[in-house]
Amino acid sequence: MLGTQRKERIDGLAESGGDTTAGVSLAASAWRRLRRSPTFLVGAGIICAFVLLALVSPILAQHDPALRLLEEQVSRADNRIPAPQPGFPLGGDQYGRPLLSRVLLGSQQTLLVALLATVIGLGGGLTLGILAGAFGGWVDTLVMRVVDVMLSVPSLLLAVSIGALFQQQSQFTVIIAVATVQIPIFGRLLRGTMLAQRASDHVLAARALGVRQRSIVFRHMLPNALGPVIVQATLMLAVAIIDAAALSFLGLGAADTSTPEWGQMLGSAQNFFDTHPHLAFWPAGCIIVVALGFTLVGESMRDALDPKKRR
């Protein structure tokens, strides 16, 4: 059931966004609507703040996140951790490490994992989508059956299964697991938009003129089919952040806690939810807000690029 719903959403996006025959006028119209959209502006503001925070976090962080500077204030007997104090606005974690520095520098790992996973997933999906959409026939059938099998499994369950296959977990294994989950989504979406382009007038005219198949695919079909895929990539960045955090929370991320990551911090704080909920509040809040930003931008772009909503 979950796999069927995911495939229907992907096919629906391909149908609604596959028409790019309006060319520049469609892009210009979409940009005008985006500039007037409060949803897009809020999401773009969140993303810009997140990226800026990740870039300047080494400057803003006053302390090394791996050093246990407040370890003497940690008491396991009475479950006490360092409270906020001068120089440590958020206090320390359960090991006496500066919490603010860990939250700030954790944004870098979160951004890195999300971007790399989405780029790898996009690359793999483009390869499958081009093969299926351009050649059709038995190639299309073979690729789509593999994609259908992968989409039939819930994405998080598939990511956990892939991450658990590695003997030693790390950020690299998280990236591979999240990227693999995204490949069939991009592949099915691009295949749908490519099939829509195959029946368009300019592609039929190119075939009638004897243009080579490779030129038709990469010069006439693929550029006009990428719009919905780009929108989906924006949405998948939010999914990648959540999935990567979930894997780290479950202990399938990097074992080295000296390099902070929001999902890892959330997993380390699960034993302190009752007594020190702020240890989980800050990383969880950051994950939710950043994922919301990418979702708002992606939804706004999808609506703006929908030809049915043009005025």
VONUTOR-205580 format. One record per residue (C-alpha): residue number from 1; x, y, z; chain. Coordinates in steps of 0.001 Angstrom, whole numbers, plus 500000, padded with zeros to 6 digits. Layout:
N
  num      c1      c2      c3  cadena
  NUM       X       Y       Z       A
...
END
This chain:
311
  num      c1      c2      c3  cadena
    1  500000  500000  500000       A
    2  502762  502442  500916       A
    3  504704  501578  497776       A
    4  501587  502110  495599       A
    5  500930  505531  497148       A
    6  504534  506610  496572       A
    7  504415  505516  492920       A
    8  501102  507365  492387       A
    9  502570  510585  493817       A
   10  505631  510314  491580       A
   11  503527  509622  488484       A
   12  501249  512536  489362       A
   13  504196  514896  489582       A
   14  505477  513691  486230       A
   15  502111  514321  484613       A
   16  501639  517782  486099       A
   17  505181  518989  485482       A
   18  506140  517303  482265       A
   19  504768  520066  480014       A
   20  507525  522585  479512       A
   21  506684  523554  475988       A
   22  506113  527116  477061       A
   23  509907  527403  477499       A
   24  511109  530685  478881       A
   25  507617  532092  479337       A
   26  506753  529239  481695       A
   27  509941  529780  483700       A
   28  509356  533532  483865       A
   29  505770  533039  484951       A
   30  506876  530558  487619       A
   31  509499  532943  488965       A
   32  506954  535769  489218       A
   33  504641  533568  491223       A
   34  507461  532391  493463       A
   35  508474  535946  494288       A
   36  504906  536689  495401       A
   37  504528  533465  497367       A
   38  504887  533842  501164       A
   39  505415  530085  501420       A
   40  508400  530194  499086       A
   41  509888  533249  500785       A
   42  509635  531672  504238       A
   43  511158  528401  503019       A
   44  513932  530184  501117       A
   45  514704  532252  504208       A
   46  515029  529114  506328       A
   47  517299  527443  503768       A
   48  519522  530521  503411       A
   49  519840  530796  507186       A
   50  520692  527090  507433       A
   51  523352  527244  504714       A
   52  524824  530425  506188       A
   53  524894  528830  509631       A
   54  526709  525778  508267       A
   55  529303  527979  506563       A
   56  530047  530257  509514       A
   57  529520  527732  512316       A
   58  533297  527284  512878       A
   59  533477  531023  513549       A
   60  530375  531179  515750       A
   61  531323  528137  517812       A
   62  533420  529404  520694       A
   63  534663  526000  521831       A
   64  535805  522702  520391       A
   65  532696  520455  520364       A
   66  534784  517385  521195       A
   67  536335  518788  524390       A
   68  534713  517974  527728       A
   69  535209  521447  529123       A
   70  532434  521122  531719       A
   71  533042  517528  532709       A
   72  533547  518425  536373       A
   73  529934  519651  536503       A
   74  528565  516303  535345       A
   75  527258  514039  538076       A
   76  525859  510662  537128       A
   77  524840  509959  540712       A
   78  522134  512659  540752       A
   79  521779  512868  536936       A
   80  523170  516413  536776       A
   81  524577  518087  533656       A
   82  526073  521564  533178       A
   83  523474  524341  533140       A
   84  523675  527491  530961       A
   85  526425  529790  532186       A
   86  528694  532583  530932       A
   87  530554  531350  527857       A
   88  528185  528390  527486       A
   89  524719  529769  526627       A
   90  523143  526319  526305       A
   91  525251  524639  528956       A
   92  526792  521246  528270       A
   93  525664  517763  527301       A
   94  525797  514574  529337       A
   95  529580  514403  528839       A
   96  530284  518043  529646       A
   97  530817  519109  526024       A
   98  529577  522582  524982       A
   99  526060  522109  523638       A
  100  525875  525294  521571       A
  101  529070  524481  519687       A
  102  527802  520985  518962       A
  103  524468  522275  517637       A
  104  526185  524855  515422       A
  105  528789  522499  513970       A
  106  526226  519729  513611       A
  107  524641  521766  510827       A
  108  527700  521110  508642       A
  109  527389  517333  508862       A
  110  523639  517477  508298       A
  111  524023  519663  505199       A
  112  526868  517517  503845       A
  113  524977  514248  504241       A
  114  521756  515627  502740       A
  115  523457  517197  499728       A
  116  525685  514227  498892       A
  117  522870  511711  499332       A
  118  520526  513721  497122       A
  119  523175  514298  494437       A
  120  524077  510590  494332       A
  121  520422  509576  494305       A
  122  519696  512101  491575       A
  123  522577  510817  489464       A
  124  521470  507205  489786       A
  125  517844  508106  489139       A
  126  518747  510107  486039       A
  127  520635  507123  484653       A
  128  517706  504752  485157       A
  129  515153  507292  483950       A
  130  517078  508055  480763       A
  131  517508  504368  479968       A
  132  513839  503584  480529       A
  133  512364  506712  478995       A
  134  514619  506988  475968       A
  135  514800  503397  474779       A
  136  511554  501857  476013       A
  137  510835  498214  475201       A
  138  512528  495550  477296       A
  139  514928  498105  478799       A
  140  511996  500099  480158       A
  141  510321  496950  481464       A
  142  513459  495706  483217       A
  143  514311  499057  484818       A
  144  510749  499698  485969       A
  145  510382  496281  487564       A
  146  513514  496928  489629       A
  147  512202  500389  490533       A
  148  508795  498978  491485       A
  149  510390  496448  493822       A
  150  512407  499182  495561       A
  151  509403  501497  495824       A
  152  507291  498718  497349       A
  153  509415  498891  500508       A
  154  508916  501904  502842       A
  155  511823  504286  502332       A
  156  513003  504417  505936       A
  157  512834  500633  506307       A
  158  514851  500235  503115       A
  159  517427  502783  504301       A
  160  517777  501016  507655       A
  161  518198  497658  505919       A
  162  520902  499014  503626       A
  163  522703  500783  506477       A
  164  522700  497609  508563       A
  165  524468  495681  505793       A
  166  527729  497533  506417       A
  167  530052  495997  508955       A
  168  531258  499381  510190       A
  169  528838  502294  510218       A
  170  529933  505814  509306       A
  171  528626  508962  507664       A
  172  529524  507395  504323       A
  173  527220  504440  504963       A
  174  524411  506846  505889       A
  175  524908  508717  502610       A
  176  524863  505478  500591       A
  177  521735  504202  502363       A
  178  519785  507453  501914       A
  179  520952  507876  498301       A
  180  519920  504337  497352       A
  181  516404  504994  498614       A
  182  516133  508091  496423       A
  183  517320  506474  493167       A
  184  514010  504755  492238       A
  185  512023  507907  493036       A
  186  514040  510041  490643       A
  187  514201  507241  488088       A
  188  510451  506719  487906       A
  189  509751  510444  487788       A
  190  512214  511119  484969       A
  191  510981  508119  483033       A
  192  507429  509506  483151       A
  193  508444  512938  481918       A
  194  510675  511403  479223       A
  195  507774  509319  477938       A
  196  505664  512467  477748       A
  197  508415  514140  475729       A
  198  508682  511215  473295       A
  199  505213  512015  471960       A
  200  505772  515764  471671       A
  201  505824  517490  468297       A
  202  509429  518678  468401       A
  203  510725  515165  469163       A
  204  508628  513641  466371       A
  205  509902  516324  464001       A
  206  513501  515605  464982       A
  207  513002  511900  464295       A
  208  511429  512685  460925       A
  209  514477  514773  460006       A
  210  516796  511880  460801       A
  211  518372  513316  463968       A
  212  520376  510717  465860       A
  213  518773  509086  468886       A
  214  521468  510351  471241       A
  215  520914  513943  470133       A
  216  517162  513569  470485       A
  217  517515  512255  474029       A
  218  520064  514717  475370       A
  219  519166  517848  473371       A
  220  515404  517610  472922       A
  221  513930  515271  475539       A
  222  516103  515477  478652       A
  223  516284  519307  479037       A
  224  512475  519545  478828       A
  225  511995  516667  481283       A
  226  514218  517949  484091       A
  227  511797  520493  485582       A
  228  509801  518083  487773       A
  229  513004  516260  488710       A
  230  514593  519462  490030       A
  231  511469  520179  492082       A
  232  511551  516642  493466       A
  233  515233  517031  494358       A
  234  514355  520015  496536       A
  235  511704  517976  498321       A
  236  514066  515020  498683       A
  237  516595  517187  500495       A
  238  514087  517414  503340       A
  239  513563  513648  503249       A
  240  517323  513075  503206       A
  241  517791  515197  506328       A
  242  515086  513277  508191       A
  243  516231  509832  507005       A
  244  519876  510562  507830       A
  245  518877  511780  511288       A
  246  516789  508641  511792       A
  247  519687  506365  510847       A
  248  522034  508201  513206       A
  249  519394  508073  515935       A
  250  519169  504300  515521       A
  251  522943  503947  515817       A
  252  523633  503359  512136       A
  253  525641  506556  511727       A
  254  529201  507427  512642       A
  255  530357  505827  515880       A
  256  532703  508733  516606       A
  257  530712  511278  518639       A
  258  533486  513874  518571       A
  259  532088  515176  515276       A
  260  528549  516336  516077       A
  261  525546  515548  513888       A
  262  521972  516415  514790       A
  263  520566  512884  514480       A
  264  523440  511481  516490       A
  265  522910  514123  519190       A
  266  519229  513245  519321       A
  267  520043  509564  519763       A
  268  522537  510290  522554       A
  269  519924  512346  524413       A
  270  517190  509695  524431       A
  271  518121  508571  527960       A
  272  517657  512120  529224       A
  273  514245  512957  527739       A
  274  512566  513052  531150       A
  275  515174  514959  533129       A
  276  516943  517101  530502       A
  277  514637  517438  527479       A
  278  516607  520396  526103       A
  279  519360  517984  525008       A
  280  516910  516599  522454       A
  281  514955  519813  521861       A
  282  517729  521728  520093       A
  283  518819  519105  517535       A
  284  515238  517942  516952       A
  285  514045  521518  516500       A
  286  516813  522221  513990       A
  287  515963  519084  511998       A
  288  512268  519981  511872       A
  289  512800  523608  510877       A
  290  515344  522847  508140       A
  291  513245  520023  506691       A
  292  510256  522360  506735       A
  293  512232  524975  504788       A
  294  513123  522591  501966       A
  295  509561  521252  501882       A
  296  508051  524729  501593       A
  297  510399  525659  498744       A
  298  509782  522374  496921       A
  299  505998  522602  497205       A
  300  506065  526232  496045       A
  301  508218  525342  493032       A
  302  505926  522467  492101       A
  303  502863  524727  492169       A
  304  504639  527496  490264       A
  305  505817  525164  487499       A
  306  502433  523490  487077       A
  307  501130  524568  483618       A
  308  497546  524078  484786       A
  309  497932  526947  487265       A
  310  499359  529505  484855       A
  311  497460  532732  484431       A
END
